[in-house]
Amino acid sequence: MNETTNRRLEGELVERARRVLPGGSFGNFPGDVVIREGRGGRVWDESGKEYVDFLLGSGPMLVGHAHPEVTAAAQARISQGTTYFANNRYGIELAEAIVDAVPCAEQVRFVSTGSEADLYAMRAARAFRKRDKILKFEGGYHGMSDYSLMSLAPKRSGNFPQPVPDSAGIPRSLRDEILVAPFNDLEVVESLVREHRDELAGVIVEPLQRIIPPAAGFLEGLRKITADNGILLIFDEVVTGFRLAYGGAQEYYGVVPDLCTLGKVIGGGFPLAAIAGRADIMAHFDRSTVGDEGFLMQIGTLSGNPVAAAAGLATLEILRRPGAYERLFATGRELMGTLAELLKGNGLAGQVTGEPPLFDVVFSGEPVRDYRGTLRGDAEMLRRFNALLRDCGVLKGESKYYVSLAHTPDDVRLTREAWSSAISLVAP
Ligand SMILES: Cc1ncc(COP(=O)(O)O)c(C=O)c1O
């Protein structure tokens, strides 16, 4: 088939999607691109167009698409049946690997998505502390539950600590159960915790909030304030787990929470996520330890799925190899440095922010410390920049480049060329 035929066939798929999917998409990414396959650090769409892929399936494909070892591990399991509901060896071994790697993890409970993991982590904090309120940060992403969709991406800023629901259909009554603070502002957190200490069960935070790193002392301060006031600290490590370091953000930044959530990388590209943490808190998932009153019911058809667990174990084995994180960080550092240098060279005000395995640019003259700082960036410029990059064969999410171990010097070179050409078109 030639290129024109392929493009027509992709166009037909886009049309068919519009008929049967609301908004013509799965809700994640614009429906005008239909991906056919991925290998290493590249993906191809149905028209045959090749992209350097920084979307990485929204993060899980840290070792690259269709990694032969991950594929072989999953295929070996598939031929033995794909799900049993009962315990299986691979899920048990993955739980052991998580306990070995992640500083806070004494025990693990598997679920299928990061959204679920965050929902249960907050519920576990409420069950353990026997209090209802959770403090989260404006702009912090903790999945799609009613409790999480509060001040994730408010169009208009509310007054702290009142949350702004991000979605229709969230009960009004839940607004009273969530307090919102600005990321990187310990003073506000401290005064809210002092005021609400008898009602607060926990504080949930993305240690690297989207692409905003924690200011020096921020996570340490959160740890101290929560511990001093008997409140649980939950790190949402769905993105950062096994990405910033083998032990996640808690290893990378050196601050250990009481509970964390994991997803993306641990499922090796299959649906799998987890809540992990202190055994005395995780005990709430076990009726025989905590009794009926304290028991936190949690059941999921695919929890600990053997195919996902085997793919996750194979992924972790690759990540444990000497030099894996050094290579990942070297690629990310080179990309971040290149983008910053190109922006500067072309007189464009832009902050390249994040950590080497995940970053993006905010088109703003000022450093970004919190969600409101990202709003000061030129969103229209970012949208145009991303669209131009896509034309040039670089695929990425709206506001994140995910770097992979599979990205090669050639991928970096192509990305540099795409950035140069996109910058020349958006520069004033
Ligand atoms: C920090 C964070 N937490 C939770 C989630 C939700 O994970 P999932 O999409 O698997 O439900 C995401 C998803 O991107 C995330 O970035």
The ligand as a MOL file (V3000), in Angstrom:
LIG
                    3D

  0  0  0     0  0            999 V3000
M  V30 BEGIN CTAB
M  V30 COUNTS 16 16 0 0 0
M  V30 BEGIN ATOM
M  V30 1 C 0.6890 11.1210 39.2250 0
M  V30 2 C -0.4120 10.2540 38.6760 0
M  V30 3 N -1.2250 9.6240 39.5380 0
M  V30 4 C -2.2080 8.8320 39.1150 0
M  V30 5 C -2.4430 8.6300 37.7740 0
M  V30 6 C -3.5750 7.7720 37.3300 0
M  V30 7 O -3.1170 6.5890 36.7470 0
M  V30 8 P -4.0640 5.7740 35.7420 0
M  V30 9 O -4.1350 6.5710 34.4730 0
M  V30 10 O -3.3740 4.4540 35.6070 0
M  V30 11 O -5.3900 5.6440 36.4030 0
M  V30 12 C -1.6300 9.2600 36.8380 0
M  V30 13 C -1.8680 9.0670 35.4010 0
M  V30 14 O -1.2080 9.6350 34.5430 0
M  V30 15 C -0.6040 10.1140 37.2990 0
M  V30 16 O 0.1640 10.8070 36.4360 0
M  V30 END ATOM
M  V30 BEGIN BOND
M  V30 1 1 1 2
M  V30 2 1 2 3
M  V30 3 2 2 15
M  V30 4 2 3 4
M  V30 5 1 4 5
M  V30 6 1 5 6
M  V30 7 2 5 12
M  V30 8 1 6 7
M  V30 9 1 7 8
M  V30 10 2 8 9
M  V30 11 1 8 10
M  V30 12 1 8 11
M  V30 13 1 12 13
M  V30 14 1 12 15
M  V30 15 2 13 14
M  V30 16 1 15 16
M  V30 END BOND
M  V30 END CTAB
M  END
